[in-house]
C-alpha cells in the first residue's frame, strides 16, 4: 500500500465528519448514531444520502446548495472518500458527513424513516447479476428500511443498460417517475443541481457519452417485483481496454 494512501487513512481517522465502523464492531455493539443522526448534525433537517459517493462531489456540492439539509456520502473506498472528507473538514461544513461501509449494510447505520432522499451517482451497472445493482429490488428494499414515506431516488449514469433497466423496473412496479432523460445535458441546460459533475462523470463526457438521469418516488406501499432484463442490450464499451476507452469513436453511443 502506497504511503499516500496510508496518509489518507490516517487523516480520515482524525476527521469529525468521517465514520468508520469495522463489521466486527458493528456486529458486537451496533452503530451509535443509528436513529440518532440528528444529534451529530445538531438539527432535525432532512437527511440525504449519496450511495457510492466516490470522491464525494455530490455530497459536497449539494451541501453547499442546501444548507437546510444534511448530507451523508457512503462508500467503501476510503482513499477516494478522502477527497470530499478532507474538503468538508477543511471548510467545516456542518451539514456533511461521510460513512465508510458497504451499501448493503445501510440498515445497520440508519434508523427507520431517517433518510429522505437518495442519490446514486455513476454506479457499476453490474450487467451480469441484478442483485448487485444499486437500483435493483434488493437494494430498493434496503433503502425502504431506512427512509420515510415516499423518499426520492435520483440516478445519474453513463450506462444505457442501467438506465433502461432502472426505467423499466420503476414503470413495472408503478413507482412515480418524476424526471427521465437519456441525455441530461441536452435537455436540462442550466439546471444547477444536475450540473454538479463527479470525477468519473467528466471522464465519460470527455469520451463522448451522454449522461442519463432518472428521478422517482420509492413508495412503501407495495412489494417490489424484479424484471427480466435478458432483452436489454449490454454496454459494449465497458469491455474495451483502458487504451481503447480513451478513443470516443469506439463507443457504441445511445442517441
Secondary structure, DSSP 8 states (H G I E B T S, - for coil): --HHHHHHHHHHHH-TTEEE--HHHHHHH--TTTT-HHHHHTS---EEEEET-TT-HHHHHHHHH-TTSEEEEEES-HHHHHHHHHHHHHHT-TTEEEEES-GGGGGGTS-TT-EEEEEEES----TT-GGGSTTSHHHHHHHHHHEEEEEEEEEEES-HHHHHHHHHHHHHTT--EEEEES-HHHHSTT-TTTT---HHHHHHHHTT---EEEEEEE-SSS-------TTS---GGGGS-HHHHT-GGG-----
